[in-house]
Amino acid sequence: MEAPAADLIEDKIISDSNSSHGDREKSQEEEPVADGQVDPGKSERLTASLQVVGAFFLMFNSWGLTNTFGAYQNFYETAILKSQTPSQISWIGSIQACLLLVVGGFIAGPIFDAGYLRGLVMFGSAAAVFGMMMTSICKEYWQVVLAQGVVTGIGLGSMLLPSVAIMPQYFKTRRAFATGIAASGSSLGGIIYPTIFHELEPKIGFGWTTRVIAFIMLGTLMVPIVVMKAKVFPSQRRPLIDFQVLHKLSYDFFCLGTIFSFMGMYVPFYYISSFGVSHGIVNAKLGFYLLTILNGASVFGRIVPNFFADKIGPLNMMTPLVLLLGIIAYTWTSTTSAGQIIVFCIFYGFFPGTLVSITGPAIVVISPDLSLVGTHMGMNFGITGLGLLIGNPVAGVLLDQHGYIGPAIWCGTCNVVGGLLILAARISNTGAGLMVKA
């Protein structure tokens, strides 16, 4: 579930920085920056590299932890929350993911603009670690919702924005490469944290396993707290909401498309393990690692399509890939062997990384006013969070009523509808010509 995060904020910082006419910016223009180099008038290369390292660990502990909930979902269904339905349990992860985007898009932006980068990182780190520590002692459903869903979600959202907003301040060229390195932390977290939970829980129990994860978070989050610092803050505050952009049809279509896409996209991340085990396709050990395969495949989905998106346009790349994601989802319940379900996880896991990483550049193409592109991205963040909030609980209800065919059809249909809406946004923005870069 890693936030349309990688490119979403950087254009806001670029536009904000371009609006400033201070002496520091003038001196910056006087000294050209070589390709791939850090501006020597602003910061040493080592300082810029440390920002990448700090952002990597923020991603590792924000989207990475959110992508771990599938392991908790499977455990809760058979242990401390076994009296709850899968739909009720999935609300925990959905609330966490929703707050990741809503807090990261709406609330953290103005705080960052006010100059409180380190405060955001420290507060987010403290809240996320505290939420996981409290999760380790939870016994009741409402306690887990409050600790793991709400408190941890607020903390993760506070860490999300600094991890992507810092890059444009230190890298004049190859920003995408630096941001890509940082964003890879989310995939690595989605591999390491579920593995830790799976390996340690049978040996030391749920409480201490969750506390081990919290201690790892605490240790790794010390890195961004120590090394991250902003070079410049925007000279002008941007509005939280731009109502004028809502009159642009392509933006409306695109936001509806991302709502539907994210509504269905993460359903297999929550239910693929229980599906494989309950149908006898894989044993419990391999069933758990299906989630790890999904997260691992998303690494490549963040890199390869972005290369082609620069050439043909993000909307042209995004539309067919979201449609393919829906088509692949329809094949979920047809898997009958370990090999088939692993192949499904590899192909399906590739595309969510694509959707997350290309959303930002797509909004830049659609935005009618680049000086407000950060606002437009934040609005899309909050709207998309609604899809994450309701998608998996609805899939859980369908699972109770119709078996796994219900979540599979829900997942596929949401993505197909999302893809068609994004196609409508593309046609509305640039016309129906196939050879137009969009």
N, C-alpha and C positions, 0 to 999 in steps of 0.2 A: 504494500500500500504506500512507496516512497514518493510526495507531494508533489505535483508538478513543481519541483523546486529548483532544479539546477539553473535554468535561465530566467526564472520568473522575476527576480528582483533586480538583476544586474542592469536591465535597461532603464529601470527607474533611477538607479544611482547615476547612470550615465547622463540621463536627461537632467537630473538635478544638478550634477556637477557642471554640465554645460551652461546652466543658467547662472552660475556664479561668475563674477568678474573681478575677483579679488587678486591681489598681487601674487598669491601662490600659484594660481592657475596661469597667470601671465608668464611666470618664470617657467612653468611646465611646458608652455608652448614654444619657448625659446630653445629648449633642449630636446631635439627629436629622440625618440626612443627606438632602439633597434628591435628588430623582430624577435619576440620571445623574451625580451629583457625587461627588467623592472626599471621604472623611471628613476635614474640616479639622483635627481633633485628632490625626490620625495622619500625614498626609503631604500635601504640596502637590499640586495637580492635575498640575503638570508632572512630578513624580516618578512619579505613577501612569501618566501617558502614556508615560513612558520605559520603564516595565515592559512595556507593550504592544509598543513598538518592539523591545525586547530579545527578548520572546517570539516576535515575528514572525520574527526572524532565526534563532532556535533552530529553529522549525518549518521555515523555509526550508532549513536545512541538515540536518535530521533526516529527517522524512518526505519532504521535497522531494528529497533525495539518494537515498533508498530508491526513490522512484518513477522515478528515472533509470535504474535497472538494465536496463530493457528496451532502451535504446540500447546498453549494453555487451554484453548478450546477443547482439544482432544482429551486433555487431562481432566478438565472440569466436568466433562460429560460422564466420566467414569469414577470420579472421586468426590471431592468436597461439595460439588454442585450437581451431583447426579440426580437430585430431585427436580432440577430445573430442565426445561426443554432446551434443545440446541438453539432455538431462536432467542430465548431469554439470555442464554450465555453469550451469544454473539453480540448482544447489545453492549457488552463490556468493551470489546475491541472496536465496535463501531463508534461508540462515544469517544474513545481515545483517538481514533483516526480522524473523526470529525473535528475535535478540538485541535488536533495537530494543524489542520488547514485553517480553521477559523481564527484561532489565536495567532498563527503565523501570518495570515493574510490581513486581518483587520486590526488586531490589537497591537502586535509587536512593531508594525511599521511606524506609526507615529512615535513610539517610544524610541526606536532606533534613530529616527530623524531628529529627535530632541537631544541626542548625544549620549544615550545610555546603552551603548553596545555591551560593555562589560557587565552592567547591571542586568541586562537581559540574559546573558550567558550564565551569570551566577544564580539568578533567580530560577531560570529554567533547569539548571543542573540540580539545585537544591530541591525543587518541587518534584522532579522526576525520580530522584533517588529516594526522597521521603515517601513518595507514592508507592514505589516498589517495596520499600521496607515495610510499610503498612500492609501491603498486599500479602506479605509473607506470614502475617499473623491473623489474616482474615478467616472467619469461619462461616459467615453468612453471605448470601447473595448480595444484599444491599451494601455490605462492607466492601466487597470486591468492586462493585460498580463505582463506589465513591473513591476508593484508593487507586485501583488500576485504571479505571475509566476516566474519572474526572481529574483527580489530582495529577496523576502521571501525564494525562493528555495535555493539561495546561502547561506543564513543564516542558514537554516535547515541542509544543507549539512555540514556546518562547525561545527555544534553541534553534528552530528551523530557519527563521529569517536571517540571523547573523551569519549562518553558514554559507549563504549564497550572496548576501549583500556586500560582503567584504571584498570579494574577488575583483570587481572592476576598479576598485581604488588602488590596487597594487599592480595590476597587469594591464598594459596598454594594448598588447596583442596576445594572442593565444589564451584569451580569457576562457574560451570554451574548454580548452585542454586542461587548464588549472581547475576549472569548475568540475570537469569530468572526473579528475582524480579525487576531488573532495566527495563528489556524489557516489563514487564507488564504495565509500564507507557504508552507505545504507545497505548495499547488497551483502557486503561482508558481515555487517551486524545481523542481517537476516539469515546468515548461515551459521555464525558462531553462537549466537544466543540460543536458538532452538536446540543446537547440538549439546550445549552445556546443560540445558534443562532436561533433555532426554537422557543424558548419560548420568547425571547426578541425582535426579529425583528418586530413582529406585534405591539408591545407596544412602542418601542422607535426608530424604524426605522433601516435601514441597516447601516447607518453611525455609530451611537452610539453603535449598537450591535457589530460591528466589532472592534470598539475602546475598548469596554469592554473586548473582547477576547484578544486584544493586551495588555491591562493593566494586565489581569490575567497572560499572558505570561511573562510580565515584572516582576511581583511579584514573580512568581514561579522560574524564571530563576536567581533570586538573590541567590537562594540556591546553585546551582552548582558554580556560580561565587565566592562565599565566601568559600565553603568547599572543592572544588576539587583541588587536587594537585598531581602531579606525583611523584613517589618515585625514579624512575630511568628511564633514556632514553636510547635507543639502542646505543651501542658503534659504530656500523657500519650503514651507510646509505644503504638502499636496493634500487635496481634499480626500476624505475617507471614501466618499461615493461621488461618482460623476453621473448624474441622472441623464445627461444629454446622450451618453453613449448607448443608453437603453433604447434610443430611437433608431439606432442603426441595426437593421435586420440581420446582417451577418454576425454581429456580436451576440444578438439574442439567440440565433440558431446555434452558434458555437457553445454558448454557456449551457443551453439545453442538451447539446450533444455530450459535453463533459459530465453533466449530471448523470445521464443515462449510462455512459461508459463506466464511470467510477461506481455506479450503483451495482453493476454486474461484474466488474473486473476482478474483484478480490474474493468472490464466492469460492472458487476452488482452493484458495489459500487457507480458508477456514475448514473446508469439508473434504478435501481430497484424501487426507490420511484416514479418516473414519470410513470413507467410502471403500478404499482399498482393503482395509482390514475386515470390515463387516461383510464384504462380498467374497472373502477368501482369496482375493487376487494376490495379496502380499501378506507377509507376517507382520507382527506389530513393529518390529525393528525397522524393516524396510518401509513400512507404512509411514513411520515418522519421517524418514529421510526423503519422502516425496515432497514435503514442504521445503526441505533444503535444496532439492533439485529445482523447484520453481523459483526460489530466490536466486540460485546460482545462474540460471539461464537469463535472468533479467540484466545481468552485467553486460552481456553482449547486446541486448536490446537497447541499452543506453548509448552505445557507441556507433554501431554500424548504420542504423537508419539516419542518425544525425548527419553522417557524412554525406549521404545522398540528399537529405533535406536541404542542405546548403546549396545544392545544385538545381533541384527541381521545385523547391518551396516546401515549407512545413505542412501546409494544408494538403498539398498533393501527395505527400508521404503519409500523412496521418490518416486520411480517409480510407484507403484500401487496407491499411494495417488494422484499424479498429474493426472493419468489416470481417477481416480474416480472423481476428480474435473471437468474434461471435460465432463464426462458422466452426472453428476448432472447438469451442465450448459445447456445441451440439453433439460432438463425438465423445464427450466425456464418459457417458454411461455405456458406451459400446465397447469399452476396453474390458478384456476378459483375461489378460495375462499380465505378468509382471513387466515384460518387455513393452507391451502396448501402453500400459499406464505410465511407464517411465518416458516413453517417446511423447506421450501426451503432455507430460509435465515440462519437458524440454521445449516443445513448440509453444505451448500456452505461456510458459514463464517468460519467453522471449518478448512477447508483445506488450505486457504491462510496462516494462521499462521504456519501451518506445513511446507509449502514450504519455507517460509522466514527463519524459525529457523533451518532447516536441511541443507540448502545450504552450510553454512560454514563447518560443519563436512564432508560433501560430497567432498568438494574441498581438504580437508586435505587428504582424502583417495586417490584422483586422483593425487595430486601433486607429481611429480617425485623428487622434492628437497624440503624437509621441511624447509630448511634455507631460501627459497624464497616463502614460502607459503603465506606470507602477500602480496607479489607482485602479486601472482597468484589470490588471492582474490580480490585485487584492480582492476585488469584487468577484472575479472568477474563482479565486480560492474559496471564499466563503460560500458561494453558491454550490460549488462542486462538493464541499464538505457535507451538504445535505444528502447527496447521493451516497457518500460513504456511510452516513449515519443510518440510513434505512435499508440499504441493499442487502446486507448479510442477515439481519433479522427477518426480512421477508423471505429470503431463501430458507431460513430455518423453519418458518411456518409451512412453506411448501414441502420441505423435507418430512415434516410430521404427517402431512395429509396425503402426499403422493409418492413418498420415497425419493430417492436421489434423482429421478428423472425430473422432478419439480425444480430443484436448484439448477440443474443443467440447462433446462429450457429457459428459466429466468435469466441466467447468466448470458446465454447466447442471444436471447431476444433483446436484452438491455444493450448489449454491445452492437448488435445490428442496427437497432434504432438510433443509438448514439452515432454510429458511423454514417447513417443516412442524414442525420441532422448536421453533422460536420460537413458532409458533401453539400448540403443546402447552404451552409455558411460560405463555402468556397465559391459556389455558383453565384450567390448573392454579392460576394465581394469582388470577384474578377470576371464573372461571366462563365459560360459553359465551354469555352475553348479548351481543348485538351492540351495544347502546347503552351499554355500560359503558365508562367511561374507564379505560384501562389502559396 
